[in-house]
Amino acid sequence: MELSEPVSGYEPVPMVGSRDVLWSHRCSWVDLLVPVELASGRGGLDLGEGWQERWSVTWRVEGEEVSSPLDRTLRGTLAGLEPMRGFTWRRAQRHRPGLPYMVSTGRLHGSESLEEAKLLLALDFDAQVTEIVSQPLRICFTCAAGERDHTPDYLVRTRSGVWLIDVRPAALIKDTDRESFAAAAEMARACGWGFAVAAGWLPHVMVTLDWFSSQRRPKRDPLGVEPGLLAQVDLGTRTFGELAASSDYEPVARAQLLHLLWHRRLGLNLHEPLGDGCVIASGEVRG
């Protein structure tokens, strides 16, 4: 993964309110998150004059660790990033690691828990994501307690900018976590990146994306079902059930609809649970 230039002026996508329609073909992965408060973790950070010289960043390239003060990292090129650490499986462990496959990158990506696997699913659905590195770097920062270090969970390149992401269920976030996340946010801001904590998802979102993902791989259409479904949507408002029933091959049409929804050629309101009554809108071809 190459991060040659910080993305200046890049702003996170605003959160869509719970009362609004959240169209699946127009949203980003950030729109699906429940926001997390980090302000309380920032108070103890050393952000006085010259703080970027006191903070350092370490990353791994070709198996070797490279470190530099944060201010030099901002002027450098982070190319060929590798995960800072691996992970293993063992009996009776409480979390569940895995290697989910992502269509957007065409590769397997490590996840250390089910919560990280959910994030990878949301990132894979986002039409803007192009590259992902897990445990991409280690931040050594100074705070009221002295020196601490933190390894964010993912670094993600999108067509709009770069994101540094941590994953932790909201109920498990402690004060020290908030401070670590706040430090990662400051580092990301200095680099011109976005930062987010995946601590929870809007209702219905993960179940719906899971259904979509069952048909995300390339699909043939020997029965010619797809053109008929798209033509029906162009005629006006249709529900998922009505579109499926309009085809001579309803079971095949249902699978094709999920495929079209995943690839954003059709859309629905993610604030509602997926079902036959969902209104389907014309979308756009995934870029």
N, C-alpha and C positions, 0 to 999 in steps of 0.2 A: 504494500500500500504506500503510495507516495503523497505526501502532504507538502507540496513545494511552497505554497503561498497561503498565509492566513486569509480568511475570507472577511474582509473589512465590511462593516455595515450590515452584516447578516443578522437578522432578527428572528427569533423563534416565531412559529406560526401561532397566532392568537388562539386561545382555547374557545371552542364553540360552546355556547351556553346550553344547559341541559334542556331548555325549552325550545331550542332551535332544531331545524332539520339538519342532520349531519349526513350528507350524501357520501356514500362509500367511494364513489368515483372521483370525488373532489377533495377528500380529506388527506391529511398527512398522518403519520404515526403519532405525532405529538398531540394532535387533536383528540386522540383516543385515551390519553392519560388523565388520571385524576391528579391535580396539582399538589405539590408538596411544599410546605413552608420551610425555608432554609435560613431565614434572616437571623434566627436565634443562634445558629452555628457560626455566624460570621464575626460576632463580637470579640471572640478570643483570638482571632487571627492577627498575625503580625503583618499589617499592610501599610506600615510607615514608609517614609522615604527610602528608596533603595531596596524595597522588599523583593523585587524580581531578581536582584543579585543574591539575596540570601536563600531564596527558594531554588531547588534544583529538580531536574527531571532526568530520569533514567529510562532508556528503552533498549530493546534487544534487536540486533541486526546480524544475521548469519551466525547465530549462536553466541555472539559476544555482546556484553552490556556496554552501553555508551552513556555517559552522564555529562551534564553541563548545567550551569546556572540557567534559570528560567529565561533571563533576558537574552542569553545567547541562543537558547533553543528557539526563541521567536524569530531570530534572524537566519536560522539554519533550515536545512531540508531534512525532514524525517522520511526517509525512503526505505522500503523493504522491511517495515515493522513486523516483528514476530511476537507472539504472546510472551509475556514476562514469565509465565509459569504454566505448567501443564496441570492435569488433574487425573485422579485415578478412581476406580470403583472398589468398594470393599463391602463385605457383608455388614448388615445392621446399620449402615450409615443413614442419617436422617434426611439428607437431601438426595436428589436424583440427577446426576450429571448425564449428559448425552451429547450426541453429535447430529443435530438437526440439519437436514438438507435445505438449502435456500435456492429457489429458482432464480432470484435476482443476481446471484453471483455464480451459480452453477457448482457450488462446493458445499462440503460439510463444515459446520462451524460449531465450536465447543460451547456448551452451556453447562453451568455447574449446578443448576437447579431447575425446577419446573417453571419458576418465575422468569428465569433467563430465557427458557425455551419460548415462553409467551411473548417476550420482547422480540425475539428473532422472528416469530411468526408475524408480528405487527410490522417489523421492518421489511420483511419479505413482501408484504402486501403493499407497502408504500412504493408508488411508482417512481420515486426520486432516488432511492437508495442504489448505490453502485458498488460499494465495498465496505467490508466490516473486518475489524481485528479485535479479538478478545484479549483482555488484560494487556492493553497496548503499551502502557508506560507506568512508571511509579513516580509519584510526586513526593518530594521531601519538603515539608513546609515548617515554618516556625509559628508558634502560637504561645499563649500564656503559660502552657505547661512545658514549653521547651520545643524540641524538634519531634515531629511525627511524620510518618509516611503513609501514603494511601495509593492503592492501585485501582483505578476505575475499571469497570467491567468491560466496556466496549468503546471503541472509536469507530465512528460511522461516517463515511463520505456519501454525500447526496449531491444531486445536481445543483442544489441551492447553497450548499455549504457543508461544514464538518460539524459533527456532534460528538461530544464526550458524554457517556451515559453510565450511570450507576443503577444497580437493581437491588431493591430491598423492600419487602412488604412493609406497608406503613406501620403496622402493629409492632414490627421488630426494630424500628429505627430508634436508636438511642442518642443521647446528647453528643457522644463522641462521633457517631455516624454523621450527625448534622454538621459537625465541624469539618469532618473529612469531605463531605459533599460540598460544603461551602468553599473549601480550599480548591476542590476540583473545578467549581464554578468560576472562581477567580482566575485560575490558570486558563480555563477555556476562554473566558472573556478577554484576557490579555492576548490570546492567540487569534481572536476574532472568530472563535467557534461558538456553537450553541452548547448548552449543558442541560441535562434533564435527569431526574431520578424516576425510574419506573417503579412506583410504589403501589400502584393500583390502576385498574382500567374501568372505563365507563361501563355501566350495566349492558349486558347482551353482547358487547363487542367481541370478546374472545370466543364465545360459542359460535357466533356468526362467522368470524374469520376461520375458525376450525372447519366449518362446513364448506366455506369457499375453497379452502386449501386442499380439500379432498379431490378437487378437479383442477388443480393449478398447473399440472404438467401439460406439455404439448398434446393436443387432442385432434384426431382425425374426425371428419364429419361425412362418412360415406353415404348416409341417408339424406344429406342436405337439410338438416334440421335448423342450422344456425341462420341462414338467410330468412327463413320464415319467421323466426322469433324476433329478429331485428326489425323486420317489416311490420310486425304486429305492434311493437313498441312505438315505431314512427307514426302509427295511425292515431295514437292518443294514449291516455292513461290506461294502464293494464296492471293487474296484480300478478304475483309470481304464479299463483294457481291458475289464473286465466290464461297466461302465456303457455304454461305447460299443457293445459287442456286443449289449446288451439292446434297443437301438433298431432299428426297421425301417430307419432311415436312418443307418447307422454313420458314414459320412464327415461328414455334417452334425452328428451327435451329438458327434464329436470337437471340431469347431469350437465347438459350443455349450458343451461342458465347459470349454474354455479361457476362454470368455467368462464363465462362472459363477465360475470360479476367480479371474479378474482382479477381478471385482466382489465377491469375498468371500462369495458365496452358497454356495460350496463351498470346502473347504480341503484341503491336503495337506502333508506333511512336507517342508519346504524343505531339510532336511539330506540328503535323498536326491535323486538325479537324476530328472527327470521321465521317466516311462515307463509302459507298460501295467500294470506291477506296483505302481504307487503306490496306497496306500490313500487313498480320498477320504472326507472327513468333511463333515457338514452344517455350513454356515457361517452367515453373517448378512448381511443386506442392507447394502451399503455406505452409510454415512451421508453 
